Amino acid sequence: MRTRTMGTALLLTGALIAAATGCAKNDTPSDTAAKPRTIKAVAGCGKGSWTDPSDLAPDRKPARCASGAPAPVQLAKTRKLTIATGTLAAEYVAPLEMAVKKGEFEKEGLDVTLKVLPTPDALPLLAKGDIDAQWAAPEAAVMNGILGGFDIKWVAANFSPGPGSKSGLWVRLKDGQSASHVAMAGRKMGTMIGKGSVISYPMDTALKKHGGGLDKIQFQQLGSADVLTALQNGGVDSAWLLDPVWRKVDGDKRFAFLGGQPQGEPLGGLLFGPKLLKEDPDAGVAFLRAYIRTVNTYFAGDYKKDPAFVAELATLLKTDKAVLESTPSLRMDWEIRSGTTDRLQKAYEAAGVSKGDPLPESRTVDRKLYEEAVGHRS
């Protein structure tokens, strides 16, 4: 129910802020610009390896280097890094898992362990330096944690949906309604994702196009297996359906797709804590270099056109090959768009899960490490 969703988000927020005051190493926002680093040109990474962050065009081509670039730069001493992730089964985690499998981190002198941890457990550990990075998103809990003192920044993105994706907001049509004319105010939405998720931003955008908004609908939080069933049997009027669940209603005239994550705008990726931001930025750049090289080598375009690679990916993610093939390739993208955290925070405010004044992007985002990895001088 709505109360349950709101209560969970606010309890999480309170717990993280309390933890922040007890475990954050300092209250000064990290800033790699405070210690100027030499940026050198990188072979295989030319003009196409960086795009203007203000470019929000849906058809924007993501930054790319040549396959195999940027080349590894072995650290003088091996670093052991622990990266938290909420799952190892989702396709958006595949570049990290592939980087481990193909030895891309090892080439940099990094011994990387991927550890499954939910965001509430991982954030305090990241702020303390007990883990080094988190593969997640700048959710409301993250923003509230930074506000409370956590020294954390979003340093690289993950993906945006491909043009053929219909992962997002689906609605059961009433008589006389169509996808272009649906009144959403007052309707009930089923979702497995709470209001503090980054999905609140595209969800709010889609709802407002149809007279709704996060403050004008009723939420019913459901388990992942129950969202589709509730939509199909009329238990809820609308639902946020993820890959590949939306395939079950695609083409059914009783349902309409109203919108999803903006194309060309990633909403998640890598969060670094104080260790990689301040204490050992060389390791932070090395980690991003390996991640970016993996994207350029294995996920540069429509990677699902290669049946052998899809089979390898299915084995890596422990999922069915047919399930992977049923949805379009993700548009892997390490760059962060300007203003994304501003838009996210507006959605969190509308959902009632944020506290305090919005944080400026300088407190939440640091692009300098991935720019150094590809040799871009800002």
Protein Blocks (a to p, Z undefined) as FASTA:
>chain_A
ZZlmmmmmmmmmmmmmmmmmmmpmbfcdcdfklmccdddddehiafklpccfklmcfklc
cddddehiacddddfbdcddddddfbfkbfklmmmmmmmmnommmmnopacddddddfkl
mmmmmmnopambdcddddfklmmmmmnopacddfbdfbdcdfkbccdcdddddehiafkl
ccfehpacddfbdfkbmklmmmmmmmmmnopajklcccddddfklmmmmmmnopambdcd
ddfklmmmgopakbccfbdcdehiacbdcdddfklmmmmmmlmmmmmmmmmmmmmmmmmm
mmklpmklmmmmmmmnopafklmmmpccddddfbdcehklmmmmmmmmmnopagcjdddf
klmgcfklmmmmnopaZZ
